[in-house]
Amino acid sequence: MIAATTDINELIVLCQKGNSNAQYEIYNAYYKAMYNIALRIVKDGHWAEDIMQEAFLKAFTKLDTFKGEVTFGAWLKRIVINHSLDNYKKLNKEALTPLEDVLYKVEDNDDETSNDTVDFTQVKIEQVKSAINSLKESYRIILTLLYIEGYDQSEICEILDITSSNCRTTISRAKNSLITKLNA
């Protein structure tokens, strides 16, 4: 068995050589986080489990494409998110259409901060999670990528294959919708 303190880069090299113990160690190090990412996107435990495992299989078979430009965890996270979104789109064809169909009409007030404010000292994390989950799918996914997964707008544009103006508009509308739900 490989020691738990083995560096991730050493594990990757061993995985590239077909070492199943190294694959198991990498899986154990990342599976909980990757499952949670998939779950936040698809909102179904069994489905998230399947997606997460398929993403690991893809990562292990494509390990030769990992160049080390980002951390392994970030690389794997991107695979999980892309795989989650692809699967989600297949089964919910109309769920993400608002992302592609958002009008490019950007009103002056879309870029301004809403006059409504939320007293965050009174808001609990579970309330925010619940409010995000109650948003329409396009808003829920974009806010999950932005606030929970920590992607910036350019990365979100790339992941969702949308323009930057579409992304800004959708984020602005999603934020306003979230604030409205939190104030309710």
PESUL-V315861 format. One line per field, one symbol per residue. ss: DSSP state (H for helix, E for strand, C for the rest). burial: + if it has 24 or more other C-alpha atoms within 12 Angstrom, else -. A space follows every 50 residues. Layout:
ss = ???
burial = ???
This chain:
ss = CCCCCCCHHHHHHHHHCCCHHHHHHHHHHHHHHHHHHHHHHHCCHHHHHH HHHHHHHHHHHCHHHCCCCCCHHHHHHHHHHHHHHHHHHHHCCCCCHHHH HCCCCCCHHHCCCCCCCCCCCCCCHHHHHHHHHHCCHHHHHHHHHHHHCC CCHHHHHHHHCCCHHHHHHHHHHHHHHHHHHHHC
burial = -------+--+++++------++++++--++-+++++++++++---+++- ++++++--++--+--+-----++-+++++++++++++++-----++-+++ -+-------------------------+--+++-++++++++++++--+- --+--++-++-+-++++++++++++++++-++--
